[in-house]
Amino acid sequence: MRILQIQTYLRSERVNPRAGGKSRISLMLARYLVEAGHEVAVYPWPERIWGKTAEFAVSPNAPARIYPTLALPTYSKILPDAFRLSRTRFFGTDRHSLFQDMCFLEGLRLAIDQFRPDIFHCQQTESDIPPLLRILKKSVPTVLTHHSGRSGHYLETYDRIIFLSRSMQQEVCRRSGYPLEKSQVIYIPISDEFLHGSVVPADERRGIVSVGGLKDAKGIDLLLAAYHQSRSLRNHPLHLCGTGPDEERYKEYAIQHRLPVVFHGRVSTPEIRRIVSRAKLLVNPSRMEGFSVALLEALACGTPVVGWADQVNELTEEWRRPVGFAFDGRRQPAEDLAALVVRALADPVGRTASRKELSRLAREAFSMKRYGSEMVRVYAEMRLVK
């Protein structure tokens, strides 16, 4: 099959493989597809790229094609394209002039004509690609991977929407009116580093870890306040992996209250795996998440979690066993968080046997092989429907 992915260009992953959740998943999927014998091309909307088709080495075995997003419209298409674009309502915040929209439309037209895709796969919840496709009147099946907590626009134009969790699926379908039966849940993959290696026994683990941006949206202020309020928590060093806009404020708070906090800064994937796999718990008390990759990686390491309530509850129900403790940073205070973490430290979920079972379940559920095979099955179904 030929799959044309609509996504931002993957330059950042060459420097930092953990940057940009949507791009990371797109890169992993592109590599899986080309290694499975499919052809992959990328139209990197909304970046302004002129020139010729380029190759992107998503795999040592085969490249993906990167199509320029902009092209000068031909003389015969100037008036009809301008007329259709002027009558089209766009919802995107990054709006362009009519001429730029004409160049984007021509770039997409050329990418489709040259690549002849069997499937469009859009990795952007907020995108103006659907109205451009409607203008081009292309009947190729369209799939959206819905990454955002927001509903988004143009959902009705997609033949299938892939959600990252059941809670996101139910909420977005309820708000938007998109038919639940046309949607599907496929759990996102995690990096291969987390799928291998032995599980560190419970008695060899020390401390608590949090992975993600250092900002209040991730609930780090709640976590530090919980440490300040709970004397027993201060017996367990807290490792913060990540950077963010509130980092200096957190450092000052930790120094002021003499909290046992280690600020690791930006950390490589292998180093995160090493830290997480040796921690007693991962605590990510976010005020908003979609489906946190950090929680999935922790479970693959056999590390129980305290964090985003919808996700923890869903995985507990899916696997019919506890994976940790649910916390909602939008509604619960630091006192609740401190009590939950203390409770989790003493819970049977932290025993070695339980850790090994959590790791086994996570490594099966969040592998790229499983994600890629399920996505290919969706593509095959969409081709038959069309």
C-alpha positions as CSV (number, residue, x, y, z in Angstrom):
1,M,0.0,0.0,0.0
2,R,1.0,3.6,-0.5
3,I,0.3,5.8,2.6
4,L,0.5,9.6,2.5
5,Q,1.0,10.9,6.0
6,I,0.0,14.5,6.9
7,Q,2.2,15.6,9.7
8,T,4.9,18.1,10.7
9,Y,8.3,17.3,9.4
10,L,10.4,15.1,11.6
11,R,13.6,17.2,11.8
12,S,13.4,17.4,15.6
13,E,13.5,13.7,16.1
14,R,17.0,13.6,14.7
15,V,18.2,15.6,17.6
16,N,15.8,14.6,20.3
17,P,13.8,11.3,19.8
18,R,11.4,12.2,22.6
19,A,10.4,15.6,21.2
20,G,6.8,16.0,19.9
21,G,4.5,13.1,20.7
22,K,2.7,13.1,17.3
23,S,5.9,13.3,15.3
24,R,7.5,10.5,17.4
25,I,4.5,8.2,16.7
26,S,4.5,9.2,13.0
27,L,8.2,8.4,12.7
28,M,7.8,5.0,14.4
29,L,4.8,4.2,12.2
30,A,6.6,5.3,9.0
31,R,9.6,3.1,9.9
32,Y,7.4,0.1,10.6
33,L,5.5,0.5,7.3
34,V,8.5,0.8,5.0
35,E,10.2,-2.1,6.7
36,A,6.9,-4.1,6.2
37,G,7.1,-3.4,2.4
38,H,4.7,-0.4,2.2
39,E,5.5,2.9,0.6
40,V,5.3,6.0,2.8
41,A,5.3,9.7,1.8
42,V,4.9,12.8,4.0
43,Y,3.2,16.0,3.2
44,P,4.5,18.2,6.0
45,W,1.7,20.6,6.5
46,P,1.7,23.4,7.5
47,E,5.5,24.0,7.0
48,R,6.4,26.2,4.0
49,I,8.6,24.0,1.9
50,W,9.4,24.7,-1.8
51,G,11.5,22.6,-4.1
52,K,11.8,19.0,-5.1
53,T,10.8,15.8,-3.5
54,A,13.3,14.7,-0.8
55,E,14.1,11.5,0.9
56,F,13.9,11.0,4.7
57,A,15.8,8.0,6.1
58,V,13.1,6.7,8.5
59,S,14.7,3.3,8.2
60,P,18.1,1.9,7.1
61,N,16.3,-0.3,4.7
62,A,14.2,2.2,2.8
63,P,13.4,6.0,2.9
64,A,10.2,7.8,3.0
65,R,9.5,10.6,0.6
66,I,9.0,14.2,1.7
67,Y,6.9,16.3,-0.7
68,P,7.2,20.1,-0.8
69,T,4.1,21.7,0.6
70,L,4.2,24.7,-1.8
71,A,4.1,24.9,-5.6
72,L,3.1,27.6,-8.0
73,P,-0.3,27.0,-9.5
74,T,-0.5,26.5,-13.2
75,Y,-2.2,29.2,-15.3
76,S,-5.3,27.0,-16.0
77,K,-5.9,26.4,-12.3
78,I,-5.4,30.0,-10.9
79,L,-9.0,31.2,-11.3
80,P,-10.9,28.0,-10.4
81,D,-8.6,27.4,-7.3
82,A,-8.9,31.0,-6.2
83,F,-12.7,30.9,-6.5
84,R,-13.0,27.7,-4.5
85,L,-10.5,28.8,-1.8
86,S,-12.3,32.1,-1.4
87,R,-15.5,30.3,-0.7
88,T,-14.0,27.8,1.8
89,R,-14.1,28.3,5.6
90,F,-10.8,27.5,7.4
91,F,-10.6,27.0,11.1
92,G,-6.8,26.9,11.6
93,T,-5.2,29.6,13.6
94,D,-2.2,29.9,11.3
95,R,-4.0,31.5,8.4
96,H,-2.4,32.4,5.1
97,S,-3.1,34.7,2.2
98,L,-5.2,33.5,-0.7
99,F,-2.0,33.1,-2.8
100,Q,-0.3,31.0,-0.1
101,D,-3.4,28.8,0.1
102,M,-3.3,28.4,-3.7
103,C,0.3,27.3,-3.4
104,F,-0.5,24.8,-0.6
105,L,-3.3,23.5,-2.7
106,E,-1.1,23.0,-5.7
107,G,1.6,21.3,-3.5
108,L,-0.9,18.9,-2.2
109,R,-2.3,18.2,-5.7
110,L,1.1,17.4,-7.0
111,A,1.9,15.2,-4.0
112,I,-1.2,13.2,-4.7
113,D,-0.8,13.0,-8.4
114,Q,2.8,11.9,-8.2
115,F,2.5,9.5,-5.2
116,R,-1.0,8.1,-6.0
117,P,-1.7,7.1,-2.3
118,D,-4.1,4.4,-1.3
119,I,-4.6,6.0,2.1
120,F,-4.4,9.5,3.6
121,H,-3.4,9.4,7.2
122,C,-3.6,12.7,9.0
123,Q,-1.7,13.0,12.3
124,Q,-3.0,16.5,13.1
125,T,-6.3,17.0,15.0
126,E,-6.3,20.7,14.1
127,S,-5.7,20.8,10.4
128,D,-7.0,22.5,7.3
129,I,-6.1,19.6,5.1
130,P,-9.7,18.2,4.9
131,P,-11.1,21.3,3.1
132,L,-8.1,21.2,0.7
133,L,-8.8,17.6,-0.1
134,R,-12.5,18.4,-0.6
135,I,-11.5,21.1,-3.2
136,L,-9.3,18.5,-5.0
137,K,-12.2,16.0,-5.0
138,K,-10.0,13.0,-4.3
139,S,-11.8,9.9,-3.2
140,V,-8.9,8.3,-1.3
141,P,-9.9,6.9,2.2
142,T,-8.9,9.2,5.0
143,V,-7.8,8.3,8.5
144,L,-7.2,10.6,11.4
145,T,-5.2,9.8,14.5
146,H,-6.8,12.1,17.1
147,H,-4.0,13.2,19.5
148,S,-5.7,16.1,21.2
149,G,-8.1,16.6,24.1
150,R,-9.9,19.1,22.0
151,S,-12.6,17.9,19.6
152,G,-11.1,19.5,16.5
153,H,-12.8,20.5,13.2
154,Y,-13.8,18.6,10.0
155,L,-14.1,15.3,11.9
156,E,-17.1,14.3,9.8
157,T,-14.9,14.2,6.7
158,Y,-12.7,11.3,7.9
159,D,-13.6,7.8,7.1
160,R,-12.1,6.5,10.3
161,I,-10.7,8.2,13.5
162,I,-8.2,6.5,15.6
163,F,-8.2,7.5,19.3
164,L,-5.4,6.9,21.8
165,S,-7.8,5.8,24.6
166,R,-11.4,4.9,25.2
167,S,-12.0,8.0,27.4
168,M,-10.8,10.3,24.6
169,Q,-12.9,8.3,22.1
170,Q,-16.1,8.6,24.1
171,E,-15.6,12.2,25.0
172,V,-14.8,13.5,21.5
173,C,-17.5,11.4,19.8
174,R,-20.0,12.7,22.3
175,R,-19.0,16.4,21.9
176,S,-18.6,16.3,18.1
177,G,-21.3,13.8,17.0
178,Y,-18.8,11.7,15.1
179,P,-20.3,8.1,14.9
180,L,-18.7,5.9,17.6
181,E,-18.9,2.9,15.3
182,K,-16.6,4.6,12.8
183,S,-13.9,5.2,15.4
184,Q,-11.4,2.9,16.9
185,V,-8.9,2.8,19.9
186,I,-5.3,1.8,19.2
187,Y,-2.9,2.3,22.1
188,I,0.2,4.2,21.0
189,P,3.6,2.5,20.9
190,I,6.6,3.2,23.2
191,S,10.3,3.2,22.3
192,D,12.0,-0.2,21.9
193,E,14.3,0.6,24.8
194,F,11.4,0.0,27.2
195,L,10.4,-3.3,25.7
196,H,13.4,-5.3,26.7
197,G,15.5,-6.1,29.8
198,S,14.8,-7.6,33.2
199,V,12.5,-6.0,35.8
200,V,14.4,-4.7,38.8
201,P,13.2,-6.4,42.0
202,A,11.2,-4.3,44.5
203,D,13.9,-4.4,47.2
204,E,16.5,-2.9,44.8
205,R,14.5,0.2,44.0
206,R,14.9,3.6,45.5
207,G,13.0,6.9,45.2
208,I,10.2,8.3,43.1
209,V,10.4,9.7,39.6
210,S,8.4,12.1,37.5
211,V,8.9,12.4,33.7
212,G,7.8,15.4,31.6
213,G,7.7,19.1,31.3
214,L,8.5,21.1,34.4
215,K,5.4,23.3,34.5
216,D,2.2,23.6,36.6
217,A,0.1,22.0,33.8
218,K,2.0,18.8,34.6
219,G,1.2,19.2,38.3
220,I,4.8,19.4,39.4
221,D,3.8,22.2,41.9
222,L,1.4,19.7,43.5
223,L,4.1,17.1,43.7
224,L,6.6,19.4,45.4
225,A,3.8,20.6,47.8
226,A,3.0,17.0,48.6
227,Y,6.7,16.4,49.6
228,H,6.6,19.6,51.7
229,Q,3.5,18.4,53.6
230,S,4.5,14.8,54.1
231,R,7.4,13.9,56.3
232,S,7.3,10.2,55.2
233,L,7.6,11.1,51.5
234,R,10.8,13.0,52.2
235,N,12.4,9.6,52.9
236,H,12.1,8.8,49.2
237,P,14.3,11.1,46.9
238,L,12.3,12.6,44.0
239,H,13.8,12.5,40.6
240,L,12.5,15.1,38.0
241,C,13.3,14.3,34.4
242,G,12.6,17.1,32.1
243,T,12.8,20.9,31.7
244,G,10.2,23.6,31.5
245,P,9.2,27.2,32.1
246,D,8.7,26.8,35.8
247,E,11.9,24.9,36.5
248,E,13.7,27.7,38.3
249,R,10.7,28.4,40.6
250,Y,10.6,24.7,41.5
251,K,14.3,24.7,42.3
252,E,13.9,27.6,44.6
253,Y,11.0,26.0,46.3
254,A,12.9,22.7,46.8
255,I,15.9,24.6,48.3
256,Q,13.7,26.7,50.5
257,H,11.9,23.7,52.0
258,R,15.0,21.4,51.9
259,L,13.2,18.8,49.8
260,P,15.2,15.7,48.5
261,V,14.7,16.6,44.8
262,V,17.2,15.8,42.0
263,F,16.7,17.9,38.8
264,H,18.0,15.8,35.9
265,G,17.1,18.2,33.2
266,R,16.7,16.9,29.6
267,V,17.5,13.2,29.7
268,S,18.1,10.7,26.9
269,T,15.7,7.8,26.4
270,P,18.2,5.2,27.7
271,E,18.9,7.3,30.8
272,I,15.1,7.8,31.4
273,R,14.7,4.0,31.2
274,R,17.5,3.5,33.7
275,I,16.0,6.0,36.2
276,V,12.4,4.8,35.8
277,S,13.2,1.1,36.0
278,R,15.0,1.6,39.4
279,A,12.3,3.9,41.0
280,K,9.6,2.6,43.3
281,L,6.9,4.7,41.6
282,L,6.3,7.1,38.7
283,V,4.2,10.1,39.9
284,N,2.9,12.4,37.1
285,P,0.1,14.4,38.7
286,S,-0.9,16.2,35.5
287,R,-3.8,18.6,35.2
288,M,-4.4,17.5,31.6
289,E,-3.2,14.6,29.6
290,G,-4.3,12.7,26.5
291,F,-2.6,9.3,26.9
292,S,0.7,9.8,28.7
293,V,3.6,8.0,27.1
294,A,5.6,8.4,30.4
295,L,3.0,6.3,32.2
296,L,3.2,3.6,29.6
297,E,7.0,3.5,29.7
298,A,7.0,3.2,33.4
299,L,4.6,0.3,33.4
300,A,6.8,-1.4,30.8
301,C,9.7,-1.1,33.3
302,G,7.5,-2.7,36.0
303,T,7.1,0.7,37.8
304,P,3.5,1.4,39.1
305,V,2.1,4.8,38.5
306,V,0.2,7.6,40.3
307,G,-1.2,9.9,37.7
308,W,-3.8,10.9,35.1
309,A,-7.0,9.4,36.4
310,D,-8.7,8.5,33.1
311,Q,-5.6,6.6,31.9
312,V,-4.9,4.7,35.1
313,N,-8.6,3.7,35.4
314,E,-8.8,2.6,31.8
315,L,-5.6,0.4,32.0
316,T,-6.8,-1.1,35.3
317,E,-10.1,-2.0,33.7
318,E,-8.4,-3.2,30.5
319,W,-6.0,-5.5,32.3
320,R,-8.3,-6.4,35.2
321,R,-5.5,-5.6,37.7
322,P,-4.3,-2.4,39.4
323,V,-1.6,-0.5,37.7
324,G,-1.3,2.2,40.4
325,F,-3.5,5.0,41.7
326,A,-5.6,7.5,39.8
327,F,-5.1,11.2,40.5
328,D,-6.8,14.2,38.9
329,G,-4.7,17.3,39.2
330,R,-7.6,19.5,38.1
331,R,-9.7,18.6,41.1
332,Q,-7.5,17.1,43.8
333,P,-5.1,19.0,46.1
334,A,-1.6,18.3,47.1
335,E,-2.9,16.7,50.4
336,D,-4.7,14.0,48.3
337,L,-1.6,13.4,46.2
338,A,0.6,13.0,49.3
339,A,-1.8,10.4,50.8
340,L,-2.0,8.5,47.5
341,V,1.7,8.3,47.0
342,V,2.3,7.1,50.6
343,R,-0.5,4.5,50.1
344,A,1.0,3.4,46.7
345,L,4.5,2.9,48.3
346,A,3.0,0.3,50.7
347,D,0.6,-1.3,48.2
348,P,1.0,-4.9,46.9
349,V,1.2,-3.5,43.4
350,G,4.8,-2.7,44.3
351,R,5.8,-6.3,44.9
352,T,8.2,-7.9,42.5
353,A,5.7,-10.4,41.1
354,S,3.2,-7.7,40.4
355,R,5.9,-5.5,38.8
356,K,6.9,-8.3,36.4
357,E,3.3,-8.9,35.4
358,L,2.7,-5.1,34.8
359,S,5.9,-5.1,32.6
360,R,4.7,-8.1,30.6
361,L,1.3,-6.6,29.9
362,A,2.7,-3.2,29.0
363,R,5.3,-4.6,26.6
364,E,2.7,-6.6,24.8
365,A,0.2,-3.8,24.6
366,F,2.5,-0.9,23.6
367,S,4.8,-2.5,21.2
368,M,5.4,-1.0,17.7
369,K,4.7,-4.4,16.2
370,R,1.2,-4.5,17.7
371,Y,0.5,-0.8,16.8
372,G,1.7,-1.1,13.2
373,S,-0.1,-4.3,12.5
374,E,-3.4,-2.9,13.8
375,M,-2.9,0.3,11.7
376,V,-2.3,-1.8,8.6
377,R,-5.5,-3.7,9.3
378,V,-7.3,-0.3,9.5
379,Y,-5.8,0.7,6.1
380,A,-6.9,-2.6,4.5
381,E,-10.4,-2.2,5.8
382,M,-10.7,1.4,4.5
383,R,-9.6,0.3,1.0
384,L,-12.3,-2.3,0.9
385,V,-14.9,0.2,2.1
386,K,-14.0,2.7,-0.6
